[in-house]
Amino acid sequence: MIQIQSANAHRPGLVALEPSDGAPVARLFGRLSNESIHRRFFSPISRPEQFVAAILRVDRRDRVAIAAVENGEIVGVAQYARTQGKSEADLAIVVADGWQKQGLGRRLVASLADRAASHGITAFAVDVQGDNYGVIKLLRRVAPGIHLAFSGGVGEGSFPLTAKEGS
Ligand SMILES: CC(C)(COP(=O)(O)OP(=O)(O)OC[C@H]1O[C@@H](n2cnc3c(N)ncnc32)[C@H](O)[C@@H]1OP(=O)(O)O)[C@@H](O)C(=O)NCCC(=O)NCCS
């Protein structure tokens, strides 16, 4: 259950989500524009319950979601889901509209990558809409060598993760 409070008013804390975090995740839904939801899920989502179910498919190992939390409210979530039987995982992220372009995306992906590497994930795969310049820039920041192959308006790419010493 989310309890973390940000130590700094302008720097949300990062915490792993648990299946019991439905209420704050549902409130995050209210902070997302239709465009942000569409860019995250590639399809519209109209009900908060659908959003909560998609975000909270977590098991602390193969499916992990890291939330950015400000004053008890979630303002962004980055998550991975391991491809069954593989060391690669799919990456997805969404930041509340009012918090975008403030460095949260980079922090969330870096934190998620550390967590993933500690669970034996060696690479993140990601799909992006071809005109999603925000996430393309974010990916080029966190993985400068990433190559995105575009087809049918969707870009697919992957980048390696490095485990921290001792993890
Ligand atoms: C994509 C997204 C996660 C980026 O999160 P963010 O918190 O805004 O990212 P950051 O602030 O860490 O930005 C990283 C870089 O990208 C740039 N950037 C972010 N959004 C941008 C945009 N819409 N247009 C141009 N540049 C953008 C930032 O300025 C920053 O550049 P810098 O390193 O030169 O300062 C956020 O826009 C979002 O939630 N979008 C909707 C969902 C989505 O697209 N998910 C991706 C598919 S899974």
The ligand as an ORCA input file, in Angstrom:
! r2SCAN-3c Opt
* xyz 0 1
  C       6.337      9.843    -22.789
  C       6.263     10.283    -21.331
  C       6.265      9.064    -20.439
  C       7.514     11.124    -21.031
  O       7.521     11.399    -19.650
  P       8.167     12.751    -19.086
  O       8.103     12.704    -17.618
  O       7.533     13.890    -19.779
  O       9.674     12.583    -19.593
  P      10.931     13.462    -19.136
  O      10.460     14.731    -18.512
  O      11.838     12.596    -18.341
  O      11.540     13.822    -20.537
  C      12.679     13.187    -21.121
  C      13.091     14.045    -22.315
  O      12.043     14.011    -23.293
  C      11.579     15.340    -23.559
  N      10.138     15.278    -23.791
  C       9.206     14.749    -22.996
  N       7.987     14.880    -23.544
  C       8.184     15.533    -24.717
  C       7.311     15.951    -25.759
  N       5.983     15.760    -25.682
  N       7.852     16.562    -26.842
  C       9.181     16.757    -26.938
  N      10.071     16.369    -25.966
  C       9.558     15.775    -24.882
  C      11.907     16.130    -22.333
  O      11.977     17.511    -22.578
  C      13.249     15.527    -21.947
  O      14.241     16.054    -22.781
  P      15.633     16.607    -22.139
  O      16.310     15.359    -21.596
  O      16.321     17.228    -23.283
  O      15.265     17.568    -21.043
  C       5.005     11.170    -21.073
  O       4.959     12.197    -22.028
  C       3.704     10.380    -21.150
  O       3.259      9.822    -20.150
  N       3.109     10.300    -22.349
  C       1.847      9.565    -22.511
  C       2.055      8.051    -22.425
  C       3.096      7.565    -23.400
  O       3.332      8.153    -24.442
  N       3.746      6.431    -23.059
  C       4.752      5.856    -23.913
  C       4.286      4.606    -24.583
  S       4.411      3.224    -23.504
*
